[in-house]
């Protein structure tokens, strides 16, 4: 049986892209081993999948750069040993922080290296020193990739120009698998939560200041009391408390709700409690500017009206009824977009729900894994 080793620094329980790739590969007859370095054990299961959770000694070292390098090198060395033992047909590296494992591997002719760049990893780093280090590591590692995959077309062209690649990386978008939505179940959950008479605005993902959560809360000031904001996901550090304090200061504490984390398998059905969904990214760096997040396409699959940034990465949804892309993100502009979408009788059409599906990317996946 054909075999693939996938590497992931993160938790597969909440990584929809990795889960979709695993299901696609298993469906094609591959045996998949996923090697992860996660903050909690992986509970995701799939026939044909073996998960190896590596525990890396995260010792205290002076300075974030040294600590980052120590942790990543420790993971990559341990993963490289597993790869050498198995000698799979393919190694699928999710993001640069696992792709640097190639520095500790020989280039066997029988093993294809696939670099799945979820992010423009050097560009997303906050510190200049980190951007420099990751940029150097990517520049030399990328030469060893047999295939390079990105989730957005403009990112593909950006990488081609940056590294002088012979060909443009393959675009495999963050589209959801086609899913039949149980509307009645969604209405029952909405009633259980006490939201049946409310206009529910949803955001799902990392709850962070970089996602314009404060502006979403402020928008409620300009909307009727029937509108509420439901945040699906998790926050880092003290941000959740800061966000709740802000809502209280505005007198909006009873109109902002934390739903908590939801696994990818349950996400589309959970979104059905909403009427309108939003996602905004801080466009101060090229990684965010060229982001086409899976949550946008999840919203469309769930049949929700959508408000998002106007960016080159999202021009593929600009023609859809029920989608509004705004150039400037503020409380007032969000409220105005919500009002306009509420007034529009027509929402997401059935045919538009079917435009952006994982199944339509099947031939691209086959082109990588058929050699």
Beta strands, then each sheet from edge to edge (+ up, - down):
strand 1: 3-9
strand 2: 31-37
strand 3: 49-53
strand 4: 90-94
strand 5: 112-117
strand 6: 147-150
strand 7: 170-171
strand 8: 199-207
strand 9: 227-235
strand 10: 256-260
strand 11: 276-279
strand 12: 305-309
strand 13: 323-326
sheet 1: 3+ 2+ 1+ 4+ 5+ 6+ 7+
sheet 2: 10+ 9+ 8+ 11+ 12+ 13+
end
